[in-house]
């Protein structure tokens, strides 16, 4: 089996993205998934989880970008479980925007913008680590890992269906992965194998997520993995 290196690392990486759409998939839908999974599968801890996270959010620096919250409420009403937790969700969105270093007008314009990758990574992960640590306090680390994996499995199968059966075979997958890595949207460098005996291997030499995990060094490595990296397993299984 032979390997080829593709991609190029980018120093001081900036991410080009649409903050309105990013909030839809990485904030509202994920919060809806977390609330829904816990309420349906662990209803006995639902209220305690919401309360713990709410208290932790209140301790974070707060800017209020929305003097008129009607537009936000109209938007979160489209996702299950968010209206009943609207105060926390709006706090989430304020922190989300503040961490990205954008303005509320940039958020509502729905245009693509560029921000430092560090801001991009922190904008969602800072919030989800509140849920992981709160779950650990309620049910312990091992149970948290088990439940959080199932939450992510549920999210991927519900919202990432565009990944299902998108490749004709491994050769097609290899061709398209190489094309994507060489276009270099995230400064990734990969070693990609030839296809042999029904196997295709991709080795990550760098990752924009891992680069900023040191900022969360107070968290357990297993929890960092679950939040930052585990999602690739159910995606690969699709």
N, C-alpha and C positions, 0 to 999 in steps of 0.2 A: 504494500500500500504506500503510495507516494503522497506527499503533502506539498501544497503551494501556499505561500503567504500572500494575503490580500489585505487591502485597506491601508490607512496611514493615520498615525496618531496626530491629533490636533492639540496644540498647547493653547491654554486659555479658551477652551471650547465655548462657543455660543450655540444655543439651541434655537432653531426657527420653528415656531409653533403658533397655533391659534389658541389664546388663553380661554376663550369662551367655550370652544369645543373640548379643550383639555379639562376644564372644570366639569364638563358634562360627564366625561368618561372616567376621570381619575378622582373626582370628588363626589358628585351627586350619585352616580350609579354605584360607586364602591360603597358609599355610606349606606345607600338603600340596601345593598347586598348584605353588608354587615348587620344592620338592624334586622333585616328580614330573616337572615339565617339564625341569629341568636333567638329571635322571638319565636320562630317556628320549631327550633331544635333544642334550645336551652331556655325555655320561657322563665324558668325559676331564677335566672341571673340577669334577665333583660333589664329590669328597672335599676338594679345595682350597677350594671355596666354603664348605662346612660348617665346615672348620677355621678359616678366616678370620673368619667370622661368630661362631663360638664364642669365639674370642680377643677379639673386640671386645665381645661381651656381657659377658665376665668383667671388663672394664675399667669397666663401668657400675656405679653404686651399686646394691647388692643388698639387698633385704629378702626373707626367706623366709616366705611366708604359709602354707605347707603343711608342717606337721610330719608329717602323714600323707599321703603322696603317692599312695596307692592310688586314691583317687577321681579324681585328675587323670589318672593313668595309664589308668584304666578309660575315661575320656572320650576321651583322645587316641588310644586304640586304635581308635576308630571312623573315623579318617582315615588314609589311606595315608601311609607314610613317616615318620610322627611317632614311633612307638615306637622306631625305630632311632636317632632323634635326641632321645630323651626328655629328657635333661639340658638341652639347649639350649631345648627347647620349654617346659619348666617354668620355666627362667629367663625366657623370653619372657613367660610368663603372670604371673610375679611382677612384672616391670617394667610390664607392661600394667596390673595392678591398682594398683601404687604410683603410676604416672603419673596415673591417673584420680582418685587421692585417695580411694579407697573401701576398705572393709575386706573381708577374705575372707568374712565372714558375709554382707555385702551381695552379694557375687558369687554365693554358693551359694543365696541365697534366691530368685533368679530373678524378682525384682520390678523394676518400673520405678522408676528414681531420676532425680534431676536433678544434673548436675555442670556446672561452667563449660565453655563450648565449647572453650576453650584446652586443658584437660585431655583432653577428648574427642578433639581433633584429634591431639594429641601421642601418645596412648596407643598407636596403631597405627603412625603414620608414623615415629616415632623408630626403630622396629624395622625397618621396610622400607627405610629409608635405609641401614641397615647392609648389606643385601643389594645395593643399588645400588652403593654405594661399593666393596664387596668385589668385585663383578663388574667394575667399572671397573679395579680393580687387577689382575685376572686377564686380562681380554680387551680392555680399552680401552673408551673412551666410546662410540664408534659401534656396536660390536658389542653393548655393554650395552643401548643404546637399542633396537636391533633385537630382541634377545632379550626384553627386558622388555615390549615391546609385545605380543609373541606370548604371553608369560605372562598378561598381563592379558586379551587376547583369549580365551585358553583358559579363564580363570577366569569371565569374563562368560558365555560360551556354555555353561559347565557348570553354574554356580550361579545365574545370574540369568535362568533360563528363564521366570520369572513376568513378565518384560518383553516376551516374544515375542508379537507380534500382539495386544497388549492394546487397541489403538485401532481403531475401525471405519474412520475416515478422519481427515484433518487437522482437520476441524471438531470432531470428537469429541476429538481430542488437545488442541486449543486450549482447549476448554471445561474439560477435566479438569486441564490444567496451570494454568489461571487459578484454578480452585477450590483446587488444592493450594498455589499460591503465596500466595493470599489467606488461607489458613489459617495460613500463616506459621510453620511449625515451625522454620525455621532463620534467620529474619530476613532472608530474601532479597528483593531488589527486582529486578523484571524488566520489560523492555519487550517486549511480545508483539504481534506483527503480526496483521493480518487474514489470512485465507487467500486468496491470489491466485495464479493460474496454477500450481497445484499446489505452492505454497511456503508454509511457515510459518516465521517467523524469531523467535527468542527471544534477546534481548540481556541479558546479565547485568550489572547495575550494581554488584553487590557479591557477595562469596562468603565464607562463613565459613572456607573452606579458605585462600583467598588471604590473608585477614586475618592469619593466623599463619605464613605462609611466611617472613616476615622473621626469624623465630626460627631459620631454617635458612640464613642468608645465606652460610654458608661453602660451601654446595653450589651446583653449577652450575645455572643456570636451566633448562636443557634436562632435567636429571635431576629437578628439582622438578616440572616439567610432567608428565613421564612418570608419576611416582608419584601426583601429586595430581589431575591433570586428564584425562589421556589416556583413562581408563575411560569417559568420556562418549561417546567416538567409537564403540566397539563396541556400547554400549548404544543409541545412536541408530540404528545400522545394523540392530539387531534390530527 
